[in-house]
Amino acid sequence: MTKRTGCKAFMRLKERSDGTCIVKDITLQHNHTLLLSPSMLVFMRSHKRVDPTLKGLVKDLQFSNIKHVNIMGLLTRLHGGRDKIGCHNRDILNMKAENTRKESINEVQNMFKFFEDMKKENENFFYDYKVDDENRLENVFWSNASSRAAYADFGDCITFDTTYKSNKHHLPLAVFVGVNNHLQSTIFGVALMGNESEESFKWVFSRFLECMGGKQPICILTGLEKIRIYPHFACIIPDVFFPNNCSDQCPAMTKAIPKIFPRTLHKFCRWHIMNKHKDPLKKLYKLFPDLKDLLTAILNHPLMPSEFEDAWKALIEKYNLHDINVMINLWAERKLWISAYWKEVFCARMTSTQRSESMNFVLKRGFVTERDNLHIFAKQVNNCIQARHEAENAEANASTGTRKTVTRYGFEAQVMDKYTRAVYSVFRERQYHSTAFRIKTSQDNPNNYLVHHYNQSKEFAWSRHEFRVLADEVEGRYECECKLWEHTGLFCHHVIAVFEHLRLDEIPSKYILQRYTKDAVTNPDFNRRDYRRTTDDGTSIEYRRTILYSEAVKIINKGCSSEAKFQIALSAFRDANTRLDNEDAELENNEDAEMENNEQSSNQENTTRETGEQNDIPPAENNDPYADIQPPLLAITKGSKTTDAARKNGKCKQPVPARPEPELDEYGRPKGTRICGTCNKIDGHNSRTCKARQLAKKLLETHEKVYGPTASSGNIKVRIRNLLARQHIPENDDEEKLDTDEGECFEDETDDEEYEQEDEDEDITEQEETQNTPDVDDKLENLNKKGGKRKCSACNLRLGHYASTCPNKEKILQQQILERQTSDSAIVKPQGVKVCSSCNKIRGHNSRTCARRQLEEQLLHLQSTENDSNTMEDRSKEKNRKKTQTTPAVLRRSTRKR
């Protein structure tokens, strides 16, 4: 405030020997308005106080995806008020913007640094990457040690799906998801793909297979991606069938999976299959109201392929759907998604990519955002994995408890003891529903039982309602024709009903899969911890943290009791912090010295051999293998609006605007750290003080002066200004260069009245040229009054013509040049062709850009404002005079009304 207003108020103090101060000089007169309340002090730079602890807290909350309003609420609650935080809302926003700018620097190198730190914590952490020809990051894959251990236990069936807008580069996020022994989704691996081509999918699948030790899953489920146009078939209702907007499975993924996983069954998600046909199916449902229920029953109920095919043929015959293209395509793809064709294939209770999609939703809802950098994204994915481990541990802890069985059958007690709590809950629910089935012995074989529901449905004649169950107690063999155990690993209602019918005491161990039991770990020696729990000497980190925390709390409580104890505690903390920093510095210096020694020894070995000959291997100049890797390009994924146009132009990828290098001053130091939002440079200025923006603003104003104000909105003008600012306009351009071309007319050439008088004015000008009488000037004045509304900028007369059509323009121009040459002894080049109608000079400008006219307008504006102010003063005086002339009776009435 002192610098802005030149305020002379001050106070000078002098410190005494006893620690007190006295006032030596003081001036209390201020030349500005003082603050209205103490809460406004946070807006003054001298009263702002932001400690590093507050900055660290804001940074942690920001990169934990906490909303700004919640951050301000937490800081307000911690400090006891907004005015006690030490800064205001804009300061916090600037602090967050600064954190984002700092984190955007070297994001690729920071991501690999995070991977290296994770590998130091556990050597079983796996990651790999791929760069393109320009050394830009294209694909990256990583998997935690816990994820690799989980795949060894539960990697028999996986789902794979991609999602978009999870990072600022829009790289598709691919997640390998499975199900654990608690029926929870677990992450096996994560990948970021530069594109969704066959080569990218092959690279990701091969890295996943390498990471998991070559173990291929039994089944993999994927979604549907790409657009396909259906062929037109002849049908009974040609006006309805069908739009060409249905989607098909991704051909790149379909081709890559059998090449990398040759022994894996590839299935498509049933929900995606039905969803891609929803538009034509809706039209069919409107035509045939009963079709939806019957089609749903056919997809859900059949147990064998023959049943499904008979039911489908009956449906087609009933509604005459032989030539409907949607039904033809559903039938052609039936073996890829109908469960009746792969009942004997184990899928771990997964028939769709719902687990992958739910995991993508969890990631994008609570952990990652579209604005995240790569290293922030990797850390947030790791946080999601740790959150899943916490939920898994909670369920494992709950499974250690005991539960009561519903019945006293021996097999139920066995299942409760072996299975986890979640799996046992599924078994007990099926056991409850199994009581609705009736059993009878088959006449062909006494070990075969026919199980049927007591409330049989007569609606579908093609479906069998008796399930044949083979139960051989001697051989320990129990099978059902529904194949549910082969498909999911859990018993169906029919087999459980037979167990109760036989009063079975124990189920054979081969039917209780280890993946569903409490002891599902197959390799206990594998180190599956993502973080170290002990130090190098074997001491627990949690133990050390607990001891230090308890001692610190004791010192804090004692130090708050008095000023002397507070100073002792504060000095102790500061001394300890300094000693710890020195210890860290010594460790870093020792590590650097060891690295230098290793480099020197390696270089000596490379340069000379034992025989004294030189080695061709050059010494390593840079120890960081990731220093030259550039950020990835902005991925244009399927579904974006610019995909087709980009492919036609051969530009499927656009680079992300990289952070520019800062401009250096004369001493080689950077001029600043902030990027200008207009010119995208780091030159010590911002968008408001940018010279390019100011020049573009002048250009836009000059354009409006020449061609008149535009009817565009303010946002459009701002966009035009920013576009002009990015055109790199030279700063030495004059306003004369911003004017239009020579000879261009700035007058309105659409004046109807001037066009109507054009013929009459031409006749008058002819008469003027032929007559040479003494009263020519009087006639010209009369014609000037009778002519058009506007003056000619060349002859300065209202004769209905313009500067471009003025007959005397060349004569006037030659006359002015001769006058200038005679007045000045030097040769003068003309500055333009057009005559300014305001100053009647040819100076390369027009009447709208004339400085003389602008000065006159400013003077007129000042005069009008003075007149307005005088009239307002007169009105106020008149009003006050009338108030003073109010009679006492009127005053009494007004007082009574109040």
LOMI-936232 format. One record per residue (C-alpha): residue in three letters; x, y, z. Coordinates in steps of 0.02 Angstrom, whole numbers, padded with zeros to 5 digits, always signed. Layout:
alaXYZ
...
END
This chain:
met+00000+00000+00000
thr+00145+00120+00038
lys+00220+00095-00134
arg+00054+00114-00224
thr-00010+00272-00138
gly+00150+00347-00068
cys+00087+00339+00110
lys+00203+00424+00237
ala+00136+00339+00393
phe+00272+00245+00487
met+00336+00200+00661
arg+00519+00183+00710
leu+00566+00076+00862
lys+00727+00056+00959
glu+00768-00098+01058
arg+00840-00076+01232
ser+00968-00183+01319
asp+00835-00262+01430
gly+00737-00326+01278
thr+00603-00193+01278
cys+00570-00067+01140
ile+00532+00118+01137
val+00452+00224+01001
lys+00576+00346+00926
asp+00469+00422+00789
ile+00291+00399+00725
thr+00176+00471+00592
leu-00007+00421+00600
gln-00078+00514+00450
his-00128+00398+00307
asn-00173+00455+00132
his-00284+00305+00096
thr-00433+00216+00170
leu-00389+00093+00308
leu-00454-00084+00314
leu-00629-00103+00381
ser-00598-00260+00487
pro-00449-00365+00545
ser-00513-00512+00440
met-00459-00416+00284
leu-00276-00423+00334
val-00253-00589+00240
phe-00270-00493+00077
met-00112-00393+00116
arg+00054-00467+00066
ser+00139-00414+00228
his+00014-00509+00335
lys+00010-00672+00237
arg+00094-00819+00322
val+00099-00990+00240
asp+00205-01119+00329
pro+00276-01272+00239
thr+00162-01386+00339
leu+00009-01302+00264
lys+00082-01317+00089
gly+00117-01501+00114
leu-00058-01532+00180
val-00138-01442+00031
lys-00029-01541-00090
asp-00076-01707-00011
leu-00260-01664-00014
gln-00250-01601-00193
phe-00169-01757-00264
ser-00289-01865-00164
asn-00429-01793-00274
ile-00509-01696-00131
lys-00622-01556-00193
his-00568-01377-00165
val-00719-01335-00060
asn-00681-01482+00054
ile-00498-01428+00068
met-00551-01253+00122
gly-00675-01326+00245
leu-00541-01435+00324
leu-00416-01291+00337
thr-00551-01180+00413
arg-00592-01311+00542
leu-00409-01341+00587
his-00369-01155+00607
gly-00533-01100+00686
gly-00590-00982+00548
arg-00555-00925+00370
asp-00464-00769+00428
lys-00345-00872+00536
ile-00277-00983+00397
gly-00147-00854+00350
cys-00201-00840+00167
his-00362-00826+00070
asn-00450-00935-00058
arg-00355-00869-00210
asp-00189-00906-00126
ile-00241-01088-00103
leu-00292-01098-00285
asn-00125-01024-00339
met-00038-01148-00225
lys-00129-01293-00309
ala-00088-01224-00482
glu+00096-01213-00433
asn+00093-01393-00372
thr+00018-01448-00538
arg+00152-01355-00637
lys+00291-01432-00534
glu+00220-01607-00550
ser+00203-01589-00739
ile+00392-01575-00759
asn+00478-01740-00805
glu+00322-01843-00777
val+00389-01992-00873
gln+00552-01995-00775
asn+00454-01976-00611
met+00344-02123-00658
phe+00495-02235-00687
lys+00572-02171-00527
phe+00415-02228-00436
phe+00431-02398-00519
glu+00613-02411-00466
asp+00566-02367-00287
met+00433-02502-00289
lys+00561-02626-00355
lys+00679-02579-00214
glu+00541-02616-00090
asn+00510-02786-00171
glu+00609-02864-00313
asn+00453-02954-00374
phe+00380-02791-00438
phe+00374-02800-00629
tyr+00365-02662-00759
asp+00409-02640-00941
tyr+00385-02505-01073
lys+00395-02473-01259
val+00443-02315-01354
asp+00410-02265-01534
asp+00530-02205-01667
glu+00534-02030-01593
asn+00583-02100-01422
arg+00411-02059-01353
leu+00328-02171-01226
glu+00200-02279-01315
asn+00152-02425-01201
val+00190-02464-01020
phe+00141-02614-00913
trp+00168-02647-00728
ser+00111-02768-00594
asn+00137-02766-00407
ala+00212-02912-00312
ser+00045-02942-00228
ser-00043-02943-00397
arg+00078-03073-00466
ala+00050-03183-00313
ala-00139-03164-00333
tyr-00129-03219-00514
ala-00034-03376-00461
asp-00181-03418-00347
phe-00332-03355-00444
gly-00272-03331-00624
asp-00378-03469-00700
cys-00502-03344-00772
ile-00477-03159-00808
thr-00572-03014-00886
phe-00489-02882-00993
asp-00564-02716-01040
thr-00504-02541-01086
thr-00567-02374-01025
tyr-00530-02196-01076
lys-00498-02023-01002
ser-00403-02086-00851
asn-00248-01976-00879
lys-00207-01812-00963
his-00134-01899-01117
his-00298-01997-01143
leu-00201-02161-01154
pro-00322-02308-01145
leu-00310-02394-00977
ala-00309-02584-00987
val-00337-02682-00826
phe-00322-02871-00800
val-00452-02917-00669
gly-00494-03082-00584
val-00591-03147-00434
asn-00512-03208-00272
asn-00568-03335-00143
his-00681-03205-00059
leu-00773-03176-00225
gln-00695-03002-00235
ser-00619-02920-00387
thr-00430-02915-00386
ile-00308-02827-00504
phe-00176-02934-00590
gly-00095-02803-00699
val-00113-02627-00771
ala-00062-02558-00940
leu-00069-02392-01032
met-00081-02408-01220
gly-00037-02277-01349
asn-00162-02350-01471
glu-00277-02500-01487
ser-00192-02585-01633
glu-00153-02770-01645
glu+00032-02739-01610
ser-00009-02644-01450
phe-00123-02782-01388
lys+00006-02914-01429
trp+00140-02816-01335
val+00028-02797-01181
phe-00024-02980-01180
ser+00155-03040-01204
arg+00217-02931-01060
phe+00077-02997-00951
leu+00121-03176-00995
glu+00306-03142-00960
cys+00262-03061-00793
met+00158-03211-00739
gly+00291-03338-00779
gly+00209-03403-00939
lys+00048-03461-00853
gln-00098-03442-00974
pro-00275-03420-00907
ile-00410-03546-00946
cys-00533-03415-01003
ile-00526-03230-01044
leu-00679-03120-01063
thr-00674-02958-01163
gly-00797-02825-01214
leu-00847-02757-01384
glu-00769-02605-01463
lys-00776-02565-01646
ile-00914-02505-01763
arg-00976-02616-01902
ile-01106-02584-02036
tyr-01237-02718-02058
pro-01286-02777-02232
his-01464-02742-02284
phe-01577-02892-02293
ala-01748-02902-02369
cys-01879-02908-02233
ile-02065-02897-02213
ile-02060-02718-02144
pro-01928-02622-02245
asp-01967-02455-02161
val-01916-02515-01988
phe-01764-02628-02010
phe-01630-02572-01966
pro-01503-02435-01929
asn-01323-02461-01978
asn-01247-02415-01810
cys-01218-02581-01724
ser-01048-02620-01651
asp-00939-02772-01668
gln-00798-02847-01566
cys-00628-02766-01580
pro-00537-02859-01721
ala-00365-02808-01656
met-00395-02887-01486
thr-00478-03039-01565
lys-00326-03070-01674
ala-00198-03039-01536
ile-00271-03154-01402
pro-00253-03323-01493
lys-00076-03277-01545
ile-00017-03244-01367
phe-00138-03359-01273
pro-00160-03508-01389
arg-00229-03621-01250
thr-00353-03493-01184
leu-00538-03484-01225
his-00589-03311-01282
lys-00769-03265-01240
phe-00867-03106-01267
cys-00973-03018-01139
arg-01157-03059-01156
trp-01211-02887-01098
his-01108-02804-01235
ile-01182-02921-01366
met-01359-02876-01317
asn-01316-02693-01296
lys-01248-02675-01472
his-01413-02741-01541
lys-01526-02643-01424
asp-01589-02519-01556
pro-01653-02647-01681
leu-01716-02759-01540
lys-01819-02616-01469
lys-01910-02601-01635
leu-01942-02787-01634
tyr-02009-02778-01457
lys-02132-02643-01510
leu-02195-02751-01653
phe-02204-02910-01547
pro-02239-02873-01362
asp-02208-03054-01305
leu-02041-03070-01394
lys-01934-02994-01255
asp-01987-03117-01119
leu-01969-03267-01232
leu-01798-03214-01297
thr-01735-03185-01119
ala-01793-03357-01067
ile-01707-03437-01215
leu-01542-03351-01172
asn-01551-03397-00988
his-01637-03566-00973
pro-01564-03690-01099
leu-01431-03806-01027
met-01368-03894-01182
pro-01330-03829-01358
ser-01467-03938-01432
glu-01596-03858-01317
phe-01541-03684-01365
glu-01545-03721-01551
asp-01720-03799-01541
ala-01784-03651-01441
trp-01708-03526-01562
lys-01785-03611-01714
ala-01954-03611-01629
leu-01938-03426-01592
ile-01892-03385-01773
glu-02038-03488-01839
lys-02163-03412-01719
tyr-02127-03230-01765
asn-02065-03260-01944
leu-01894-03180-01913
his-01796-03277-02044
asp-01734-03126-02142
ile-01708-03004-01998
asn-01524-02956-01996
val-01511-02935-01807
met-01571-03112-01778
ile-01453-03175-01912
asn-01305-03093-01827
leu-01354-03156-01655
trp-01365-03331-01724
ala-01198-03316-01814
glu-01109-03262-01654
arg-01198-03384-01537
lys-01044-03489-01498
leu-00948-03335-01436
trp-01070-03283-01299
ile-01206-03414-01269
ser-01159-03506-01108
ala-01235-03670-01167
tyr-01087-03696-01287
trp-00951-03687-01154
lys-01030-03761-00999
glu-00880-03874-00970
val-00756-03729-00969
phe-00712-03657-00799
cys-00750-03470-00785
ala-00750-03440-00595
arg-00928-03370-00594
met-00884-03235-00723
thr-00993-03225-00877
ser-00968-03041-00919
thr-00841-02902-00905
gln-00938-02825-00762
arg-00791-02846-00643
ser-00674-02752-00761
glu-00801-02614-00788
ser-00835-02599-00602
met-00648-02590-00569
asn-00632-02454-00701
phe-00773-02361-00616
val-00688-02376-00447
leu-00525-02310-00519
lys-00603-02161-00607
arg-00724-02122-00467
gly-00606-02119-00319
phe-00424-02123-00376
val-00380-02059-00551
thr-00441-01910-00652
glu-00427-01849-00830
arg-00298-01717-00777
asp-00174-01834-00690
asn+00007-01844-00743
leu+00084-02014-00774
his+00175-02031-00608
ile+00023-01969-00510
phe-00083-02093-00607
ala+00034-02238-00564
lys+00033-02191-00380
gln-00156-02178-00377
val-00173-02350-00458
asn-00058-02418-00324
asn-00170-02338-00192
cys-00320-02425-00270
ile-00229-02592-00260
gln-00188-02563-00077
ala-00371-02520-00044
arg-00423-02685-00124
his-00297-02776-00013
glu-00372-02693+00139
ala-00547-02754+00091
glu-00475-02927+00059
asn-00390-02931+00229
ala-00551-02876+00314
glu-00646-03018+00232
ala-00508-03142+00275
asn-00517-03087+00456
ala-00706-03110+00455
ser-00686-03286+00384
thr-00586-03340+00536
gly-00741-03334+00646
thr-00862-03477+00674
arg-01038-03488+00608
lys-01184-03602+00643
thr-01242-03724+00512
val-01422-03726+00452
thr-01435-03916+00462
arg-01339-04054+00548
tyr-01279-04136+00389
gly-01095-04180+00391
phe-01059-04107+00219
glu-01123-03935+00273
ala-01005-03931+00422
gln-00863-03981+00306
val-00904-03843+00183
met-00916-03712+00321
asp-00745-03763+00386
lys-00660-03761+00215
tyr-00741-03619+00118
thr-00723-03434+00154
arg-00869-03339+00224
ala-00923-03269+00055
val-00918-03438-00033
tyr-01008-03525+00110
ser-01145-03393+00101
val-01173-03438-00083
phe-01176-03625-00040
arg-01302-03599+00101
glu-01417-03496-00011
arg-01416-03635-00141
gln-01446-03762-00006
tyr-01600-03665+00046
his-01669-03662-00132
ser-01628-03847-00156
thr-01770-03892-00038
ala-01892-03845-00178
phe-01832-03991-00286
arg-01902-04168-00286
ile-01797-04323-00318
lys-01837-04491-00392
thr-01724-04636-00438
ser-01695-04677-00620
gln-01754-04848-00677
asp-01603-04873-00789
asn-01467-04848-00657
pro-01490-04840-00467
asn-01348-04712-00456
asn-01442-04592-00569
tyr-01570-04474-00496
leu-01698-04365-00584
val-01715-04196-00497
his-01855-04076-00543
his-01934-03922-00467
tyr-02101-03950-00383
asn-02176-03800-00477
gln-02135-03849-00655
ser-02166-03720-00790
lys-02269-03777-00940
glu-02234-03621-01043
phe-02084-03685-01141
ala-02113-03855-01220
trp-01935-03865-01286
ser-01856-03866-01112
arg-01825-04020-01005
his-01869-03998-00824
glu-01790-04155-00751
phe-01603-04145-00717
arg-01507-04306-00718
val-01383-04317-00572
leu-01254-04456-00557
ala-01214-04495-00374
asp-01095-04642-00345
glu-01049-04649-00160
val-00927-04793-00185
glu-00820-04705-00315
gly-00855-04532-00244
arg-00925-04465-00407
tyr-01060-04332-00414
glu-01107-04251-00580
cys-01256-04154-00646
glu-01302-04125-00826
cys-01318-03938-00796
lys-01125-03935-00783
leu-01128-03795-00654
trp-00987-03867-00551
glu-00876-03885-00706
his-00919-03707-00755
thr-00904-03616-00588
gly-00825-03740-00464
leu-00977-03734-00348
phe-01117-03860-00331
cys-01288-03830-00408
his-01457-03848-00323
his-01482-04021-00396
val-01323-04098-00326
ile-01352-04018-00155
ala-01528-04090-00156
val-01453-04263-00189
phe-01328-04236-00047
glu-01472-04207+00072
his-01567-04355+00001
leu-01416-04469+00032
arg-01375-04392+00203
leu-01196-04372+00143
asp-01067-04352+00282
glu-00918-04290+00181
ile-00892-04221+00007
pro-00741-04289-00088
ser-00595-04167-00078
lys-00578-04155-00268
tyr-00744-04062-00275
ile-00686-03927-00153
leu-00572-03814-00254
gln-00428-03736-00162
arg-00461-03565-00242
tyr-00621-03551-00139
thr-00548-03608+00027
lys-00471-03509+00169
asp-00299-03580+00126
ala-00297-03528-00057
val-00113-03477-00059
thr-00017-03595-00173
asn+00159-03525-00149
pro+00184-03460+00028
asp+00371-03429-00001
phe+00335-03295-00132
asn+00362-03119-00062
arg+00195-03037-00097
arg+00216-02880+00008
asp+00220-02719-00091
tyr+00308-02625+00049
arg+00440-02674+00174
arg+00380-02702+00351
thr+00552-02720+00431
thr+00717-02626+00420
asp+00886-02695+00368
asp+00923-02756+00544
gly+00755-02844+00558
thr+00668-02718+00671
ser+00486-02684+00635
ile+00450-02513+00560
glu+00284-02506+00650
tyr+00373-02534+00816
arg+00492-02389+00785
arg+00351-02276+00730
thr+00250-02316+00885
ile+00396-02280+01004
leu+00441-02115+00918
tyr+00260-02059+00913
ser+00232-02091+01098
glu+00391-01999+01148
ala+00348-01851+01034
val+00175-01836+01112
lys+00251-01833+01287
ile+00369-01691+01239
ile+00227-01593+01159
asn+00115-01608+01311
lys+00254-01552+01429
gly+00311-01411+01315
cys+00140-01328+01309
ser+00132-01296+01498
ser+00251-01145+01506
glu+00355-01031+01397
ala+00521-01101+01460
lys+00468-01280+01428
phe+00402-01230+01256
gln+00570-01157+01207
ile+00660-01313+01269
ala+00544-01429+01171
leu+00554-01321+01014
ser+00744-01315+01017
ala+00750-01503+01045
phe+00641-01535+00893
arg+00740-01416+00784
asp+00905-01490+00840
ala+00843-01666+00804
asn+00779-01614+00633
thr+00947-01534+00589
arg+01045-01688+00642
leu+00930-01802+00541
asp+00953-01692+00386
asn+01141-01701+00406
glu+01131-01889+00422
asp+01030-01901+00261
ala+01156-01789+00172
glu+01301-01900+00228
leu+01211-02055+00165
glu+01179-01973-00004
asn+01360-01919-00018
asn+01419-02095+00022
glu+01303-02168-00109
asp+01363-02042-00239
ala+01544-02082-00197
glu+01511-02268-00217
met+01426-02239-00384
glu+01573-02133-00445
asn+01696-02267-00393
asn+01595-02399-00482
glu+01587-02291-00638
gln+01775-02261-00637
ser+01813-02444-00613
ser+01692-02494-00751
asn+01765-02362-00868
gln+01942-02423-00833
glu+01891-02601-00870
asn+01808-02547-01031
thr+01953-02439-01092
thr+02097-02557-01052
arg+02113-02743-01040
glu+02242-02847-00950
thr+02346-02852-01109
gly+02343-02662-01124
glu+02234-02660-01280
gln+02093-02535-01297
asn+01913-02590-01285
asp+01784-02530-01411
ile+01648-02508-01279
pro+01632-02322-01239
pro+01605-02264-01060
ala+01427-02229-01005
glu+01391-02043-01002
asn+01218-02048-00922
asn+01164-02168-00787
asp+00978-02130-00805
pro+00908-02238-00947
tyr+00744-02142-00944
ala+00813-01966-00961
asp+00783-01954-01149
ile+00609-02030-01152
gln+00480-01903-01207
pro+00298-01893-01147
pro+00174-01991-01252
leu+00065-01917-01386
leu-00116-01876-01357
ala-00208-02036-01401
ile-00361-02023-01514
thr-00463-02171-01455
lys-00612-02258-01532
gly-00771-02160-01506
ser-00692-01987-01513
lys-00764-01865-01639
thr-00600-01835-01729
thr-00551-02016-01757
asp-00615-02035-01935
ala-00548-01867-01992
ala-00380-01901-01912
arg-00365-02068-01998
lys-00407-01992-02166
asn-00273-01861-02143
gly-00148-01989-02081
lys-00135-01905-01910
cys-00207-02025-01784
lys-00109-01948-01641
gln-00084-01769-01588
pro+00054-01720-01466
val+00010-01652-01296
pro+00068-01472-01279
ala+00236-01500-01195
arg+00300-01384-01062
pro+00414-01257-01148
glu+00588-01221-01092
pro+00606-01057-00994
glu+00686-00907-01076
leu+00858-00861-01005
asp+00920-00689-00958
glu+01091-00617-00996
tyr+01166-00714-00850
gly+01096-00881-00907
arg+00963-00890-00772
pro+00780-00933-00810
lys+00667-00782-00818
gly+00526-00870-00728
thr+00433-01032-00696
arg+00256-00989-00750
ile+00189-01021-00925
cys+00099-00880-01012
gly-00074-00938-01062
thr-00071-00834-01222
cys+00099-00862-01303
asn+00142-01026-01210
lys+00313-00961-01158
ile+00406-00947-00994
asp+00472-00770-01004
gly+00433-00692-00836
his+00261-00627-00885
asn+00083-00689-00878
ser-00066-00681-00994
arg-00116-00506-00942
thr+00056-00429-00969
cys+00095-00527-01128
lys+00156-00415-01270
ala+00084-00529-01402
arg-00087-00514-01321
gln-00075-00325-01312
leu-00024-00314-01495
ala-00167-00431-01544
lys-00287-00323-01444
lys-00228-00169-01538
leu-00249-00260-01703
leu-00427-00309-01657
glu-00470-00132-01602
thr-00398-00061-01764
his-00500-00186-01864
glu-00658-00130-01775
lys-00615+00052-01804
val-00594+00021-01991
tyr-00739-00097-02022
gly-00850-00048-01877
pro-00893-00144-01719
thr-00940-00326-01744
ala-01095-00411-01675
ser-00993-00553-01601
ser-01002-00595-01417
gly-00863-00562-01294
asn-00805-00744-01292
ile-00784-00746-01481
lys-00683-00585-01475
val-00571-00661-01342
arg-00542-00814-01452
ile-00500-00704-01602
arg-00379-00605-01495
asn-00293-00763-01431
leu-00279-00832-01608
leu-00200-00670-01666
ala-00082-00673-01518
arg-00019-00846-01570
gln+00022-00789-01748
his+00190-00717-01692
ile+00154-00540-01753
pro+00313-00432-01751
glu+00314-00304-01613
asn+00379-00162-01725
asp+00224-00157-01834
asp+00151+00019-01841
glu-00030+00065-01844
glu-00007+00121-02023
lys+00030-00060-02072
leu-00129-00114-01987
asp-00233-00001-02100
thr-00311-00069-02257
asp-00240-00062-02432
glu-00219+00098-02528
gly-00371+00154-02622
glu-00491+00052-02516
cys-00649+00146-02476
phe-00706+00147-02296
glu-00872+00232-02332
asp-01036+00139-02331
glu-01070+00094-02511
thr-01247+00034-02476
asp-01329+00203-02446
asp-01489+00200-02548
glu-01515+00386-02545
glu-01344+00419-02620
tyr-01376+00293-02759
glu-01542+00378-02799
gln-01458+00547-02820
glu-01311+00482-02920
asp-01381+00529-03092
glu-01432+00702-03034
asp-01261+00735-02957
glu-01171+00684-03116
asp-01271+00813-03215
ile-01230+00945-03087
thr-01043+00910-03094
glu-01045+00923-03284
gln-01124+01094-03270
glu-00992+01146-03144
glu-00851+01101-03262
thr-00925+01199-03409
gln-00969+01356-03314
asn-00832+01483-03267
thr-00939+01620-03190
pro-00887+01719-03034
asp-01025+01636-02928
val-00953+01459-02941
asp-00914+01448-02755
asp-01093+01496-02710
lys-01159+01363-02826
leu-01043+01233-02751
glu-01105+01276-02577
asn-01284+01257-02635
leu-01242+01091-02718
asn-01153+01037-02560
lys-01314+01065-02463
lys-01419+00972-02592
gly-01300+00824-02611
gly-01281+00663-02511
lys-01266+00649-02324
arg-01082+00602-02323
lys-00932+00700-02384
cys-00811+00639-02514
ser-00647+00608-02427
ala-00550+00675-02578
cys-00639+00839-02625
asn-00725+00863-02456
leu-00894+00896-02540
arg-01065+00813-02522
leu-01092+00775-02706
gly-01154+00596-02691
his-00993+00509-02740
tyr-00851+00427-02644
ala-00663+00440-02638
ser-00642+00295-02758
thr-00762+00373-02886
cys-00712+00555-02860
pro-00668+00633-03031
asn-00549+00760-02952
lys-00451+00637-02844
glu-00297+00632-02956
lys-00292+00820-02975
ile-00304+00848-02788
leu-00168+00720-02755
gln-00049+00798-02882
gln-00085+00971-02814
gln-00045+00917-02635
ile+00118+00836-02691
leu+00170+00994-02782
glu+00128+01100-02631
arg+00231+00990-02519
gln+00380+00990-02639
thr+00375+01179-02656
ser+00359+01206-02469
asp+00498+01082-02430
ser+00654+01081-02536
ala+00669+00892-02519
ile+00581+00758-02620
val+00438+00687-02519
lys+00355+00521-02556
pro+00167+00513-02536
gln+00110+00427-02375
gly-00050+00367-02453
val-00183+00398-02583
lys-00340+00426-02481
val-00380+00597-02408
cys-00437+00602-02228
ser-00607+00687-02220
ser-00572+00754-02045
cys-00404+00841-02065
asn-00409+00850-02257
lys-00234+00773-02269
ile-00158+00621-02352
arg-00063+00537-02212
gly-00102+00352-02236
his-00252+00355-02119
asn-00439+00385-02130
ser-00565+00485-02031
arg-00592+00344-01905
thr-00408+00327-01862
cys-00371+00513-01870
ala-00286+00576-01712
arg-00365+00748-01732
arg-00540+00676-01737
gln-00507+00565-01586
leu-00445+00718-01489
glu-00602+00814-01536
glu-00712+00670-01480
gln-00622+00662-01313
leu-00648+00849-01288
leu-00833+00834-01331
his-00849+00689-01209
leu-00768+00791-01070
gln-00884+00938-01107
ser-01037+00826-01104
thr-00985+00749-00937
glu-00958+00923-00862
asn-01129+00978-00923
asp-01208+00822-00851
ser-01124+00851-00684
asn-01183+01031-00681
thr-01361+00981-00719
met-01355+00849-00582
glu-01293+00980-00457
asp-01431+01098-00508
arg-01561+00963-00486
ser-01496+00915-00314
lys-01497+01099-00259
glu-01674+01119-00321
lys-01727+00962-00228
asn-01648+01020-00066
arg-01730+01191-00086
lys-01901+01111-00101
lys-01870+01007+00055
thr-01826+01161+00156
gln-01989+01246+00102
thr-02096+01106+00173
thr-02231+01173+00292
pro-02236+01121+00477
ala-02404+01036+00448
val-02327+00925+00314
leu-02184+00883+00432
arg-02306+00837+00570
arg-02402+00723+00453
ser-02243+00636+00394
thr-02186+00614+00576
arg-02355+00541+00624
lys-02345+00417+00481
arg-02175+00356+00539
END
